[in-house]
Amino acid sequence: MADPFDAHNGRRGKWMGFEHGRESFGMGKEKGGLPESLASISATDRVRREIEARIVAGLLPPGAQLDEGRLSRIFSISRTPVREALLQLQVLGFVRIAARSGTYVVQLSAGELADIFESLAYAEGLCARLVVQRIGSAQIKDLRLLHKEGKRAVTRKSLDDYSAYNKAFHELFYANCGNAYLINQITQMRKRTNPYRMRHFDYTDRMASSWFEHDRLLLAVVNKDEHGAAREATEHILVGGKDFCDLVAASPEYLQFDPDTSAAWDCGIADMPSVFAPTPPVH
């Protein structure tokens, strides 16, 4: 139940080579109306990526119904690739397809969220151990510089800036673990929980606590303390998780979302914010 280190913040900018905010979902020169990176992939993959990005960003909220006919009109394609994309998203855990009822964005229960966040916490701990083993001095310098940007965001009490810093800090940290499979698993758990964490991170006191947790984690990495880094990374998630559980217990409505999905299609492919940047090269 970590803070939303990947929450969409509606800004433009770069930190340490990671684009964030309203970055283009597809990069490069456009071909036939599509960004170059999307022009060469299948219609099914394109639809899956687009729908997934909107679910992760919270634009298609938990519980929202997805209509095959409307989606086929939006993407100007037949229903077959849309249906295949929805089946893939069901396997990934983003949607559920109910016979004779329809397709819905998955609504996670408090218990399901607790299970995912517990798994994420210990995966982050393993990642931290590997970072201590494999990170170089240049990458530590990059993390320190980025960490200073986070402190400025806390001082200004800017949730937008802190969300962008938080996303970049975690991505840069993961990139140094040297294990692409582990990064992928962590990223998938982040994606599944992002709409819920985005709402939790409206609290500025959690923002400051999050930065100090990063500070202790970074100190353990600098000191080559594997055990300490694993403990700090795990606790970083578990502490935020406890806050989230307490919030949901006191206000169950935090697991309920506005079913309106009209904003999901206000932006085209080139304007869609990519909530999760492509996995950077591991060091």
DRENPA-3360 file (N, C-alpha, C; in nm, 2 decimals, always signed):
BEGIN
1 = MADPFDAH = +0.08/-0.12/+0.00/+0.00/+0.00/+0.00/+0.09/+0.12/+0.00 ~ +0.17/+0.13/-0.10/+0.27/+0.24/-0.11/+0.20/+0.37/-0.16 ~ +0.27/+0.47/-0.14/+0.23/+0.60/-0.20/+0.23/+0.59/-0.35 ~ +0.16/+0.67/-0.42/+0.15/+0.65/-0.57/+0.27/+0.71/-0.64 ~ +0.38/+0.63/-0.64/+0.50/+0.68/-0.70/+0.49/+0.69/-0.85 ~ +0.37/+0.64/-0.90/+0.35/+0.64/-1.05/+0.23/+0.72/-1.09 ~ +0.17/+0.80/-1.00/+0.05/+0.87/-1.03/+0.06/+0.97/-1.14 ~ -0.03/+0.98/-1.23/-0.04/+1.08/-1.34/-0.05/+1.22/-1.27;
9 = NGRRGKWM = +0.04/+1.31/-1.32/+0.03/+1.44/-1.26/+0.00/+1.56/-1.35 ~ -0.02/+1.53/-1.48/-0.06/+1.63/-1.57/+0.04/+1.73/-1.61 ~ +0.17/+1.70/-1.58/+0.28/+1.80/-1.61/+0.37/+1.75/-1.72 ~ +0.45/+1.83/-1.77/+0.56/+1.79/-1.86/+0.69/+1.81/-1.80 ~ +0.79/+1.73/-1.84/+0.92/+1.74/-1.78/+1.00/+1.62/-1.78 ~ +1.13/+1.63/-1.75/+1.21/+1.51/-1.74/+1.30/+1.52/-1.61 ~ +1.32/+1.40/-1.55/+1.42/+1.40/-1.44/+1.51/+1.28/-1.47 ~ +1.64/+1.30/-1.48/+1.73/+1.19/-1.50/+1.70/+1.10/-1.62;
17 = GFEHGRES = +1.65/+1.16/-1.72/+1.62/+1.09/-1.84/+1.49/+1.02/-1.85 ~ +1.41/+1.02/-1.74/+1.27/+0.96/-1.74/+1.17/+1.07/-1.77 ~ +1.09/+1.05/-1.88/+0.98/+1.14/-1.90/+0.87/+1.11/-1.81 ~ +0.79/+1.21/-1.78/+0.68/+1.19/-1.69/+0.57/+1.29/-1.73 ~ +0.45/+1.27/-1.66/+0.34/+1.36/-1.68/+0.28/+1.33/-1.81 ~ +0.24/+1.43/-1.89/+0.17/+1.41/-2.01/+0.26/+1.38/-2.13 ~ +0.34/+1.27/-2.11/+0.43/+1.23/-2.22/+0.35/+1.15/-2.32 ~ +0.40/+1.15/-2.44/+0.34/+1.08/-2.55/+0.33/+0.93/-2.52;
25 = FGMGKEKG = +0.21/+0.87/-2.55/+0.20/+0.73/-2.53/+0.28/+0.66/-2.64 ~ +0.29/+0.72/-2.76/+0.38/+0.67/-2.86/+0.48/+0.77/-2.90 ~ +0.60/+0.73/-2.92/+0.71/+0.83/-2.94/+0.75/+0.82/-3.09 ~ +0.80/+0.93/-3.14/+0.86/+0.93/-3.27/+0.76/+0.98/-3.38 ~ +0.81/+0.98/-3.50/+0.74/+1.03/-3.62/+0.61/+0.94/-3.64 ~ +0.51/+1.01/-3.68/+0.38/+0.94/-3.70/+0.37/+0.88/-3.84 ~ +0.31/+0.76/-3.85/+0.29/+0.69/-3.97/+0.14/+0.66/-3.98 ~ +0.07/+0.71/-4.09/-0.07/+0.68/-4.10/-0.15/+0.72/-3.99;
33 = GLPESLAS = -0.12/+0.83/-3.92/-0.20/+0.88/-3.81/-0.16/+0.82/-3.67 ~ -0.07/+0.72/-3.67/-0.02/+0.66/-3.55/+0.12/+0.69/-3.52 ~ +0.16/+0.71/-3.40/+0.30/+0.72/-3.37/+0.38/+0.61/-3.42 ~ +0.51/+0.63/-3.46/+0.59/+0.52/-3.52/+0.60/+0.40/-3.43 ~ +0.60/+0.42/-3.30/+0.62/+0.30/-3.21/+0.49/+0.21/-3.21 ~ +0.38/+0.27/-3.25/+0.25/+0.19/-3.25/+0.22/+0.14/-3.39 ~ +0.27/+0.20/-3.49/+0.23/+0.17/-3.63/+0.27/+0.03/-3.67 ~ +0.37/-0.03/-3.61/+0.42/-0.16/-3.64/+0.36/-0.27/-3.56;
41 = ISATDRVR = +0.28/-0.24/-3.46/+0.22/-0.35/-3.38/+0.08/-0.38/-3.42 ~ +0.03/-0.49/-3.38/-0.11/-0.54/-3.42/-0.22/-0.45/-3.36 ~ -0.33/-0.45/-3.43/-0.45/-0.38/-3.38/-0.48/-0.42/-3.24 ~ -0.48/-0.55/-3.21/-0.51/-0.61/-3.08/-0.41/-0.55/-2.97 ~ -0.28/-0.55/-3.00/-0.19/-0.50/-2.90/-0.21/-0.35/-2.88 ~ -0.24/-0.28/-2.99/-0.26/-0.13/-2.97/-0.38/-0.10/-2.89 ~ -0.49/-0.17/-2.91/-0.61/-0.15/-2.83/-0.58/-0.19/-2.68 ~ -0.51/-0.30/-2.66/-0.48/-0.35/-2.53/-0.40/-0.24/-2.45;
49 = REIEARIV = -0.30/-0.19/-2.52/-0.21/-0.09/-2.46/-0.29/+0.04/-2.42 ~ -0.37/+0.08/-2.51/-0.45/+0.20/-2.49/-0.55/+0.19/-2.38 ~ -0.62/+0.08/-2.37/-0.72/+0.06/-2.27/-0.64/+0.04/-2.13 ~ -0.54/-0.04/-2.13/-0.46/-0.06/-2.01/-0.41/+0.07/-1.95 ~ -0.36/+0.16/-2.04/-0.30/+0.29/-2.00/-0.41/+0.37/-1.93 ~ -0.53/+0.37/-1.98/-0.64/+0.45/-1.93/-0.69/+0.39/-1.80 ~ -0.69/+0.26/-1.78/-0.72/+0.19/-1.66/-0.62/+0.23/-1.55 ~ -0.50/+0.22/-1.58/-0.39/+0.25/-1.48/-0.40/+0.40/-1.44;
57 = AGLLPPGA = -0.43/+0.48/-1.53/-0.43/+0.63/-1.50/-0.56/+0.66/-1.43 ~ -0.65/+0.57/-1.42/-0.78/+0.60/-1.35/-0.88/+0.66/-1.43 ~ -0.86/+0.68/-1.56/-0.95/+0.74/-1.65/-1.07/+0.64/-1.69 ~ -1.04/+0.51/-1.68/-1.14/+0.40/-1.69/-1.13/+0.34/-1.55 ~ -1.22/+0.39/-1.46/-1.21/+0.35/-1.32/-1.26/+0.21/-1.29 ~ -1.22/+0.16/-1.17/-1.27/+0.03/-1.13/-1.42/+0.02/-1.13 ~ -1.47/-0.08/-1.19/-1.62/-0.10/-1.19/-1.68/-0.05/-1.32 ~ -1.60/+0.03/-1.40/-1.66/+0.09/-1.53/-1.68/-0.02/-1.63;
65 = QLDEGRLS = -1.79/-0.01/-1.70/-1.82/-0.11/-1.81/-1.76/-0.07/-1.94 ~ -1.70/-0.17/-2.01/-1.64/-0.15/-2.14/-1.73/-0.21/-2.25 ~ -1.77/-0.13/-2.34/-1.86/-0.18/-2.45/-1.78/-0.21/-2.57 ~ -1.78/-0.33/-2.62/-1.71/-0.37/-2.74/-1.74/-0.28/-2.86 ~ -1.87/-0.26/-2.88/-1.92/-0.18/-3.00/-1.86/-0.04/-2.99 ~ -1.87/+0.02/-2.88/-1.82/+0.16/-2.86/-1.67/+0.16/-2.88 ~ -1.60/+0.07/-2.83/-1.45/+0.06/-2.84/-1.41/+0.04/-2.99 ~ -1.48/-0.04/-3.06/-1.45/-0.06/-3.20/-1.47/+0.06/-3.28;
73 = RIFSISRT = -1.57/+0.15/-3.24/-1.59/+0.27/-3.31/-1.48/+0.37/-3.28 ~ -1.44/+0.38/-3.15/-1.34/+0.47/-3.10/-1.21/+0.44/-3.18 ~ -1.17/+0.31/-3.19/-1.05/+0.27/-3.26/-1.06/+0.25/-3.41 ~ -1.18/+0.26/-3.46/-1.21/+0.25/-3.60/-1.16/+0.11/-3.65 ~ -1.19/+0.01/-3.58/-1.15/-0.13/-3.62/-1.27/-0.22/-3.59 ~ -1.26/-0.34/-3.63/-1.37/-0.44/-3.61/-1.37/-0.48/-3.47 ~ -1.47/-0.56/-3.43/-1.49/-0.60/-3.29/-1.39/-0.71/-3.25 ~ -1.34/-0.78/-3.35/-1.25/-0.90/-3.32/-1.12/-0.86/-3.25;
81 = PVREALLQ = -1.04/-0.76/-3.30/-0.93/-0.72/-3.22/-0.96/-0.66/-3.08 ~ -1.08/-0.59/-3.07/-1.12/-0.54/-2.94/-1.15/-0.65/-2.85 ~ -1.22/-0.75/-2.90/-1.25/-0.87/-2.81/-1.12/-0.94/-2.77 ~ -1.03/-0.96/-2.86/-0.90/-1.02/-2.82/-0.82/-0.94/-2.72 ~ -0.83/-0.81/-2.74/-0.76/-0.72/-2.64/-0.82/-0.73/-2.50 ~ -0.95/-0.74/-2.50/-1.02/-0.75/-2.37/-0.99/-0.88/-2.30 ~ -0.98/-0.99/-2.38/-0.94/-1.12/-2.33/-0.80/-1.12/-2.27 ~ -0.71/-1.05/-2.34/-0.57/-1.04/-2.28/-0.57/-0.96/-2.15;
89 = LQVLGFVR = -0.65/-0.85/-2.15/-0.66/-0.77/-2.03/-0.72/-0.85/-1.91 ~ -0.81/-0.94/-1.94/-0.87/-1.02/-1.84/-0.76/-1.11/-1.78 ~ -0.67/-1.17/-1.87/-0.56/-1.26/-1.82/-0.47/-1.18/-1.73 ~ -0.45/-1.05/-1.76/-0.35/-0.97/-1.69/-0.42/-0.91/-1.56 ~ -0.55/-0.93/-1.54/-0.62/-0.89/-1.42/-0.67/-0.75/-1.42 ~ -0.68/-0.69/-1.54/-0.73/-0.55/-1.55/-0.88/-0.55/-1.57 ~ -0.94/-0.65/-1.64/-1.08/-0.65/-1.66/-1.14/-0.79/-1.63 ~ -1.27/-0.79/-1.61/-1.34/-0.92/-1.59/-1.45/-0.93/-1.70;
97 = IAARSGTY = -1.47/-1.04/-1.76/-1.57/-1.06/-1.86/-1.68/-1.15/-1.80 ~ -1.80/-1.10/-1.78/-1.91/-1.17/-1.72/-2.00/-1.21/-1.83 ~ -2.03/-1.34/-1.84/-2.12/-1.40/-1.94/-2.26/-1.33/-1.93 ~ -2.31/-1.29/-2.04/-2.44/-1.23/-2.05/-2.46/-1.10/-1.97 ~ -2.35/-1.04/-1.93/-2.35/-0.92/-1.85/-2.27/-0.81/-1.92 ~ -2.14/-0.84/-1.95/-2.05/-0.74/-2.01/-1.91/-0.75/-1.96 ~ -1.83/-0.65/-1.99/-1.69/-0.65/-1.95/-1.67/-0.53/-1.86 ~ -1.61/-0.55/-1.75/-1.59/-0.44/-1.65/-1.44/-0.43/-1.61;
105 = VVQLSAGE = -1.40/-0.31/-1.58/-1.27/-0.29/-1.51/-1.28/-0.35/-1.37 ~ -1.18/-0.43/-1.34/-1.18/-0.50/-1.22/-1.18/-0.41/-1.10 ~ -1.27/-0.44/-1.00/-1.28/-0.36/-0.88/-1.22/-0.45/-0.77 ~ -1.10/-0.41/-0.72/-1.03/-0.49/-0.62/-1.09/-0.46/-0.48 ~ -1.11/-0.57/-0.40/-1.15/-0.55/-0.27/-1.04/-0.51/-0.17 ~ -1.07/-0.48/-0.05/-0.97/-0.44/+0.05/-0.88/-0.55/+0.07 ~ -0.93/-0.68/+0.07/-0.84/-0.79/+0.10/-0.75/-0.82/-0.02 ~ -0.80/-0.81/-0.14/-0.72/-0.83/-0.26/-0.61/-0.72/-0.27;
113 = LADIFESL = -0.64/-0.60/-0.24/-0.54/-0.49/-0.24/-0.43/-0.52/-0.13 ~ -0.47/-0.57/-0.02/-0.38/-0.60/+0.09/-0.28/-0.71/+0.04 ~ -0.34/-0.82/-0.03/-0.25/-0.92/-0.08/-0.15/-0.87/-0.18 ~ -0.20/-0.79/-0.27/-0.10/-0.74/-0.38/+0.00/-0.65/-0.31 ~ -0.04/-0.56/-0.22/+0.06/-0.47/-0.16/+0.16/-0.55/-0.07 ~ +0.12/-0.66/-0.01/+0.21/-0.74/+0.07/+0.31/-0.80/-0.02 ~ +0.27/-0.85/-0.14/+0.36/-0.91/-0.23/+0.46/-0.80/-0.29 ~ +0.40/-0.68/-0.31/+0.48/-0.57/-0.36/+0.59/-0.53/-0.26;
121 = AYAEGLCA = +0.55/-0.53/-0.14/+0.65/-0.49/-0.03/+0.77/-0.58/-0.03 ~ +0.75/-0.71/-0.04/+0.86/-0.80/-0.03/+0.94/-0.81/-0.16 ~ +0.87/-0.79/-0.27/+0.94/-0.78/-0.40/+1.03/-0.66/-0.40 ~ +0.98/-0.55/-0.34/+1.07/-0.43/-0.34/+1.19/-0.45/-0.25 ~ +1.17/-0.53/-0.14/+1.28/-0.56/-0.05/+1.39/-0.64/-0.12 ~ +1.35/-0.74/-0.20/+1.45/-0.81/-0.28/+1.52/-0.72/-0.38 ~ +1.44/-0.64/-0.45/+1.49/-0.54/-0.54/+1.60/-0.46/-0.48 ~ +1.58/-0.41/-0.36/+1.67/-0.33/-0.29/+1.80/-0.40/-0.26;
129 = RLVVQRIG = +1.79/-0.53/-0.22/+1.91/-0.61/-0.20/+2.00/-0.61/-0.32 ~ +1.93/-0.64/-0.44/+2.01/-0.65/-0.56/+2.07/-0.51/-0.60 ~ +2.00/-0.40/-0.57/+2.05/-0.27/-0.60/+2.18/-0.25/-0.53 ~ +2.18/-0.28/-0.40/+2.30/-0.26/-0.32/+2.42/-0.34/-0.38 ~ +2.39/-0.46/-0.43/+2.49/-0.54/-0.49/+2.55/-0.49/-0.62 ~ +2.46/-0.42/-0.70/+2.49/-0.39/-0.84/+2.50/-0.25/-0.88 ~ +2.46/-0.16/-0.80/+2.46/-0.02/-0.84/+2.60/+0.04/-0.84 ~ +2.62/+0.13/-0.93/+2.75/+0.20/-0.94/+2.75/+0.34/-0.88;
137 = SAQIKDLR = +2.87/+0.40/-0.87/+2.88/+0.53/-0.81/+2.81/+0.64/-0.89 ~ +2.81/+0.62/-1.02/+2.74/+0.72/-1.11/+2.59/+0.72/-1.09 ~ +2.54/+0.59/-1.07/+2.40/+0.58/-1.05/+2.35/+0.63/-0.92 ~ +2.44/+0.61/-0.82/+2.41/+0.66/-0.68/+2.41/+0.82/-0.69 ~ +2.50/+0.88/-0.76/+2.50/+1.02/-0.78/+2.36/+1.07/-0.84 ~ +2.32/+0.99/-0.95/+2.19/+1.03/-1.01/+2.08/+1.02/-0.91 ~ +2.07/+0.92/-0.83/+1.96/+0.90/-0.73/+1.97/+1.02/-0.63 ~ +2.09/+1.06/-0.59/+2.10/+1.17/-0.49/+2.05/+1.30/-0.55;
145 = LLHKEGKR = +2.08/+1.33/-0.68/+2.04/+1.45/-0.74/+1.89/+1.45/-0.75 ~ +1.83/+1.34/-0.79/+1.69/+1.32/-0.81/+1.62/+1.34/-0.67 ~ +1.68/+1.28/-0.57/+1.62/+1.29/-0.43/+1.61/+1.44/-0.38 ~ +1.71/+1.52/-0.43/+1.70/+1.66/-0.39/+1.58/+1.73/-0.45 ~ +1.55/+1.69/-0.57/+1.43/+1.74/-0.64/+1.30/+1.71/-0.56 ~ +1.30/+1.59/-0.50/+1.19/+1.55/-0.42/+1.17/+1.63/-0.30 ~ +1.29/+1.67/-0.24/+1.28/+1.75/-0.12/+1.23/+1.89/-0.15 ~ +1.26/+1.94/-0.27/+1.21/+2.07/-0.31/+1.06/+2.06/-0.32;
153 = AVTRKSLD = +1.01/+1.95/-0.38/+0.86/+1.93/-0.39/+0.79/+1.93/-0.26 ~ +0.86/+1.86/-0.16/+0.80/+1.85/-0.03/+0.79/+1.99/+0.04 ~ +0.90/+2.07/+0.02/+0.91/+2.20/+0.08/+0.80/+2.29/+0.02 ~ +0.78/+2.28/-0.11/+0.67/+2.36/-0.18/+0.53/+2.30/-0.16 ~ +0.53/+2.18/-0.10/+0.40/+2.11/-0.08/+0.33/+2.09/-0.21 ~ +0.41/+2.06/-0.32/+0.35/+2.04/-0.45/+0.33/+1.89/-0.47 ~ +0.20/+1.85/-0.47/+0.17/+1.71/-0.50/+0.21/+1.66/-0.64 ~ +0.19/+1.75/-0.73/+0.22/+1.72/-0.87/+0.37/+1.69/-0.89;
161 = DYSAYNKA = +0.45/+1.78/-0.84/+0.59/+1.77/-0.85/+0.64/+1.64/-0.77 ~ +0.58/+1.62/-0.65/+0.63/+1.51/-0.58/+0.59/+1.37/-0.64 ~ +0.47/+1.37/-0.70/+0.43/+1.25/-0.77/+0.53/+1.21/-0.89 ~ +0.57/+1.32/-0.96/+0.66/+1.30/-1.07/+0.79/+1.25/-1.02 ~ +0.84/+1.32/-0.91/+0.97/+1.28/-0.85/+0.96/+1.13/-0.81 ~ +0.86/+1.10/-0.74/+0.84/+0.97/-0.68/+0.84/+0.86/-0.78 ~ +0.77/+0.88/-0.89/+0.77/+0.79/-1.01/+0.91/+0.77/-1.06 ~ +0.98/+0.88/-1.08/+1.12/+0.88/-1.14/+1.22/+0.81/-1.04;
169 = FHELFYAN = +1.20/+0.84/-0.91/+1.29/+0.78/-0.82/+1.28/+0.63/-0.82 ~ +1.16/+0.58/-0.81/+1.14/+0.44/-0.81/+1.19/+0.37/-0.94 ~ +1.16/+0.43/-1.05/+1.20/+0.37/-1.18/+1.36/+0.37/-1.19 ~ +1.42/+0.47/-1.15/+1.57/+0.48/-1.15/+1.63/+0.38/-1.05 ~ +1.56/+0.36/-0.94/+1.61/+0.27/-0.84/+1.59/+0.13/-0.89 ~ +1.48/+0.09/-0.95/+1.46/-0.04/-1.00/+1.56/-0.08/-1.11 ~ +1.59/+0.02/-1.19/+1.67/+0.00/-1.31/+1.81/-0.05/-1.27 ~ +1.85/-0.03/-1.15/+1.98/-0.07/-1.10/+1.98/-0.21/-1.03;
177 = CGNAYLIN = +1.87/-0.28/-1.03/+1.87/-0.41/-0.96/+1.92/-0.52/-1.06 ~ +1.92/-0.49/-1.19/+1.98/-0.59/-1.28/+1.89/-0.71/-1.31 ~ +1.76/-0.70/-1.28/+1.68/-0.82/-1.30/+1.55/-0.77/-1.36 ~ +1.54/-0.79/-1.50/+1.43/-0.74/-1.57/+1.30/-0.81/-1.54 ~ +1.31/-0.94/-1.50/+1.18/-1.01/-1.47/+1.12/-0.95/-1.34 ~ +1.21/-0.92/-1.24/+1.16/-0.87/-1.11/+1.10/-0.73/-1.14 ~ +1.17/-0.65/-1.22/+1.11/-0.51/-1.25/+0.97/-0.53/-1.31 ~ +0.96/-0.62/-1.40/+0.83/-0.64/-1.47/+0.72/-0.68/-1.37;
185 = QITQMRKR = +0.75/-0.77/-1.27/+0.65/-0.81/-1.17/+0.61/-0.69/-1.08 ~ +0.71/-0.61/-1.04/+0.68/-0.50/-0.96/+0.60/-0.40/-1.03 ~ +0.63/-0.38/-1.16/+0.56/-0.28/-1.24/+0.41/-0.32/-1.26 ~ +0.39/-0.45/-1.28/+0.25/-0.50/-1.29/+0.17/-0.48/-1.16 ~ +0.23/-0.50/-1.05/+0.16/-0.48/-0.92/+0.13/-0.33/-0.90 ~ +0.23/-0.25/-0.94/+0.20/-0.10/-0.94/+0.09/-0.06/-1.03 ~ +0.08/-0.12/-1.15/-0.03/-0.08/-1.24/-0.16/-0.12/-1.18 ~ -0.17/-0.24/-1.13/-0.30/-0.29/-1.08/-0.35/-0.20/-0.96;
193 = TNPYRMRH = -0.26/-0.15/-0.88/-0.30/-0.07/-0.76/-0.30/+0.08/-0.78 ~ -0.25/+0.12/-0.90/-0.23/+0.27/-0.91/-0.36/+0.35/-0.89 ~ -0.47/+0.32/-0.95/-0.59/+0.40/-0.93/-0.63/+0.42/-0.78 ~ -0.60/+0.32/-0.70/-0.63/+0.33/-0.55/-0.53/+0.42/-0.48 ~ -0.40/+0.40/-0.52/-0.29/+0.48/-0.45/-0.30/+0.62/-0.49 ~ -0.34/+0.65/-0.61/-0.36/+0.79/-0.65/-0.45/+0.87/-0.56 ~ -0.56/+0.80/-0.52/-0.65/+0.87/-0.43/-0.59/+0.88/-0.29 ~ -0.52/+0.78/-0.24/-0.46/+0.79/-0.11/-0.36/+0.90/-0.10;
201 = FDYTDRMA = -0.29/+0.93/-0.21/-0.18/+1.02/-0.20/-0.22/+1.17/-0.21 ~ -0.35/+1.19/-0.18/-0.40/+1.33/-0.17/-0.35/+1.40/-0.04 ~ -0.29/+1.32/+0.04/-0.25/+1.38/+0.17/-0.11/+1.42/+0.18 ~ -0.09/+1.55/+0.21/+0.05/+1.61/+0.20/+0.13/+1.55/+0.31 ~ +0.08/+1.51/+0.43/+0.16/+1.45/+0.53/+0.22/+1.32/+0.49 ~ +0.15/+1.24/+0.41/+0.21/+1.12/+0.36/+0.32/+1.15/+0.26 ~ +0.31/+1.26/+0.19/+0.42/+1.30/+0.09/+0.55/+1.32/+0.17 ~ +0.55/+1.39/+0.27/+0.67/+1.42/+0.35/+0.73/+1.29/+0.41;
209 = SSWFEHDR = +0.64/+1.20/+0.46/+0.68/+1.08/+0.52/+0.75/+0.99/+0.41 ~ +0.69/+0.99/+0.30/+0.74/+0.91/+0.19/+0.89/+0.96/+0.15 ~ +0.91/+1.09/+0.15/+1.04/+1.14/+0.11/+1.14/+1.09/+0.22 ~ +1.11/+1.10/+0.35/+1.20/+1.05/+0.45/+1.23/+0.90/+0.44 ~ +1.13/+0.83/+0.40/+1.15/+0.68/+0.38/+1.25/+0.66/+0.27 ~ +1.24/+0.74/+0.16/+1.33/+0.73/+0.05/+1.47/+0.77/+0.10 ~ +1.48/+0.87/+0.19/+1.61/+0.91/+0.24/+1.68/+0.80/+0.31 ~ +1.61/+0.73/+0.40/+1.67/+0.62/+0.47/+1.71/+0.50/+0.38;
217 = LLLAVVNK = +1.63/+0.48/+0.28/+1.66/+0.38/+0.18/+1.79/+0.41/+0.10 ~ +1.80/+0.53/+0.06/+1.92/+0.58/-0.01/+2.04/+0.57/+0.07 ~ +2.03/+0.61/+0.20/+2.14/+0.60/+0.29/+2.19/+0.46/+0.31 ~ +2.10/+0.36/+0.31/+2.14/+0.22/+0.32/+2.21/+0.17/+0.20 ~ +2.16/+0.22/+0.08/+2.23/+0.18/-0.04/+2.37/+0.24/-0.05 ~ +2.39/+0.37/-0.01/+2.52/+0.43/-0.01/+2.61/+0.36/+0.08 ~ +2.56/+0.31/+0.20/+2.64/+0.24/+0.30/+2.66/+0.09/+0.26 ~ +2.61/+0.05/+0.15/+2.62/-0.09/+0.10/+2.56/-0.19/+0.21;
225 = DEHGAARE = +2.45/-0.15/+0.27/+2.38/-0.23/+0.37/+2.26/-0.30/+0.31 ~ +2.29/-0.42/+0.26/+2.18/-0.50/+0.20/+2.06/-0.52/+0.29 ~ +2.09/-0.56/+0.41/+1.98/-0.59/+0.50/+1.90/-0.46/+0.53 ~ +1.97/-0.35/+0.56/+1.90/-0.23/+0.59/+1.82/-0.18/+0.47 ~ +1.88/-0.19/+0.35/+1.80/-0.15/+0.23/+1.68/-0.23/+0.21 ~ +1.69/-0.36/+0.22/+1.57/-0.44/+0.21/+1.46/-0.41/+0.31 ~ +1.51/-0.39/+0.43/+1.41/-0.35/+0.54/+1.34/-0.22/+0.51 ~ +1.42/-0.12/+0.47/+1.36/+0.01/+0.44/+1.27/+0.01/+0.32;
233 = ATEHILVG = +1.31/-0.06/+0.21/+1.22/-0.07/+0.10/+1.09/-0.14/+0.13 ~ +1.10/-0.25/+0.21/+0.98/-0.32/+0.25/+0.89/-0.24/+0.33 ~ +0.95/-0.18/+0.43/+0.87/-0.09/+0.52/+0.81/+0.03/+0.45 ~ +0.87/+0.08/+0.35/+0.82/+0.19/+0.27/+0.69/+0.16/+0.22 ~ +0.67/+0.03/+0.17/+0.54/-0.01/+0.12/+0.44/-0.05/+0.23 ~ +0.49/-0.12/+0.33/+0.40/-0.16/+0.44/+0.35/-0.04/+0.52 ~ +0.43/+0.06/+0.54/+0.38/+0.18/+0.61/+0.27/+0.25/+0.54 ~ +0.30/+0.27/+0.41/+0.19/+0.33/+0.32/+0.07/+0.24/+0.32;
241 = GKDFCDLV = +0.09/+0.11/+0.32/-0.02/+0.02/+0.32/-0.11/+0.03/+0.44 ~ -0.05/+0.04/+0.56/-0.12/+0.05/+0.68/-0.21/+0.18/+0.68 ~ -0.14/+0.29/+0.63/-0.22/+0.41/+0.62/-0.34/+0.39/+0.53 ~ -0.32/+0.32/+0.42/-0.43/+0.30/+0.32/-0.54/+0.22/+0.39 ~ -0.50/+0.11/+0.46/-0.60/+0.02/+0.52/-0.68/+0.10/+0.63 ~ -0.61/+0.18/+0.70/-0.68/+0.26/+0.80/-0.78/+0.36/+0.74 ~ -0.74/+0.42/+0.62/-0.83/+0.51/+0.55/-0.95/+0.44/+0.50 ~ -0.93/+0.32/+0.44/-1.04/+0.24/+0.38/-1.14/+0.20/+0.49;
249 = AASPEYLQ = -1.08/+0.16/+0.61/-1.16/+0.11/+0.72/-1.25/+0.23/+0.77 ~ -1.19/+0.35/+0.77/-1.27/+0.47/+0.82/-1.36/+0.52/+0.72 ~ -1.32/+0.51/+0.59/-1.40/+0.56/+0.48/-1.41/+0.46/+0.36 ~ -1.50/+0.37/+0.37/-1.51/+0.26/+0.26/-1.53/+0.32/+0.12 ~ -1.58/+0.44/+0.12/-1.60/+0.50/-0.02/-1.48/+0.51/-0.10 ~ -1.36/+0.50/-0.03/-1.23/+0.51/-0.11/-1.21/+0.40/-0.20 ~ -1.29/+0.29/-0.19/-1.29/+0.18/-0.28/-1.40/+0.19/-0.39 ~ -1.47/+0.31/-0.39/-1.58/+0.33/-0.49/-1.53/+0.44/-0.58;
257 = FDPDTSAA = -1.56/+0.43/-0.71/-1.52/+0.53/-0.81/-1.63/+0.58/-0.89 ~ -1.62/+0.70/-0.94/-1.72/+0.76/-1.03/-1.72/+0.68/-1.16 ~ -1.83/+0.62/-1.20/-1.84/+0.54/-1.32/-1.83/+0.61/-1.45 ~ -1.83/+0.74/-1.45/-1.82/+0.82/-1.57/-1.68/+0.80/-1.64 ~ -1.68/+0.76/-1.76/-1.56/+0.73/-1.84/-1.54/+0.83/-1.96 ~ -1.62/+0.93/-1.96/-1.61/+1.02/-2.08/-1.47/+1.08/-2.09 ~ -1.41/+1.11/-1.98/-1.27/+1.18/-1.99/-1.17/+1.08/-2.05 ~ -1.20/+0.95/-2.05/-1.10/+0.86/-2.09/-1.06/+0.87/-2.24;
265 = WDCGIADM = -1.16/+0.92/-2.32/-1.14/+0.93/-2.46/-1.13/+1.08/-2.51 ~ -1.10/+1.17/-2.42/-1.08/+1.31/-2.45/-0.95/+1.33/-2.52 ~ -0.85/+1.24/-2.50/-0.72/+1.25/-2.55/-0.69/+1.14/-2.65 ~ -0.62/+1.17/-2.76/-0.59/+1.07/-2.85/-0.46/+0.99/-2.81 ~ -0.41/+0.91/-2.90/-0.30/+0.83/-2.87/-0.18/+0.91/-2.84 ~ -0.15/+1.02/-2.92/-0.03/+1.10/-2.90/-0.04/+1.18/-2.77 ~ -0.16/+1.21/-2.72/-0.18/+1.29/-2.60/-0.19/+1.21/-2.47 ~ -0.21/+1.07/-2.49/-0.24/+0.99/-2.37/-0.11/+0.98/-2.28;
273 = PSVFAPTP = -0.13/+1.02/-2.15/-0.01/+1.01/-2.06/+0.03/+0.86/-2.04 ~ +0.16/+0.83/-2.06/+0.21/+0.70/-2.03/+0.24/+0.69/-1.88 ~ +0.16/+0.64/-1.80/+0.17/+0.64/-1.66/+0.30/+0.56/-1.62 ~ +0.34/+0.46/-1.69/+0.46/+0.38/-1.66/+0.55/+0.39/-1.79 ~ +0.67/+0.45/-1.77/+0.76/+0.46/-1.88/+0.81/+0.32/-1.91 ~ +0.86/+0.30/-2.03/+0.92/+0.17/-2.07/+1.03/+0.13/-1.97 ~ +1.05/+0.01/-1.94/+1.15/-0.04/-1.85/+1.29/+0.01/-1.90 ~ +1.36/+0.09/-1.82/+1.49/+0.14/-1.86/+1.59/+0.03/-1.86;
281 = PVH = +1.71/+0.04/-1.93/+1.81/-0.06/-1.93/+1.86/-0.09/-1.79 ~ +1.88/-0.21/-1.76/+1.93/-0.24/-1.62/+2.08/-0.23/-1.62 ~ +2.14/-0.19/-1.51/+2.28/-0.18/-1.50/+2.34/-0.29/-1.42;
% end
